Amino acid sequence: MAAKIEAAHQDRVGKVKLIASGGGCFELSLDGKLLYSKLQTGEFPDEDALVKLIGEQLS
């Protein structure tokens, strides 16, 4: 998923930063706004949906 997000938003270097974690849990934030939390949902998200969501937030 990280590679897909980075490839889709490579023109926005500095805006999109992926921070590795452990334990299979992760959260997706942009400019301090939580966009997705596996900790809250308990589910792994759809990669394409997250790429789209990031793009919408960056526009």
C-alpha positions in Angstrom: 0.0 0.0 0.0 2.8 2.4 0.8 4.3 2.1 -2.7 0.9 2.7 -4.3 0.3 5.9 -2.2 3.8 7.2 -2.9 3.5 6.5 -6.6 0.1 8.2 -6.9 1.2 11.3 -5.0 4.9 11.6 -5.9 4.4 15.1 -7.3 3.5 16.2 -3.8 6.8 15.4 -2.1 6.8 16.8 1.4 3.1 16.6 1.7 2.7 12.9 1.9 5.0 11.1 4.4 4.7 7.5 5.4 5.9 6.6 8.9 6.5 2.9 9.5 4.9 1.3 12.6 4.6 -2.2 14.0 2.0 -4.7 15.0 -0.2 -4.4 11.9 -1.9 -1.3 13.1 -1.8 2.0 11.3 -3.4 5.4 11.0 -3.5 7.7 8.0 -3.3 11.5 8.8 -2.8 14.5 6.6 -2.0 17.9 8.0 -2.9 16.6 11.4 -6.4 15.4 10.3 -7.0 11.7 10.8 -8.3 10.2 7.6 -8.3 6.5 8.4 -7.6 4.4 11.5 -7.2 0.6 11.4 -7.1 0.8 15.2 -10.7 2.2 15.1 -12.2 0.1 12.3 -10.3 -3.2 12.9 -10.2 -3.6 9.1 -7.5 -3.2 6.5 -8.6 -0.4 4.1 -9.1 -0.6 0.3 -5.8 0.8 -1.2 -7.5 2.5 -4.1 -10.0 4.2 -1.7 -7.1 5.6 0.4 -5.2 6.9 -2.6 -8.3 8.6 -3.8 -9.0 10.0 -0.3 -5.5 11.5 0.0 -5.9 13.0 -3.5 -9.2 14.7 -2.5 -7.7 16.1 0.6 -4.6 17.5 -1.2 -6.7 19.3 -3.9 
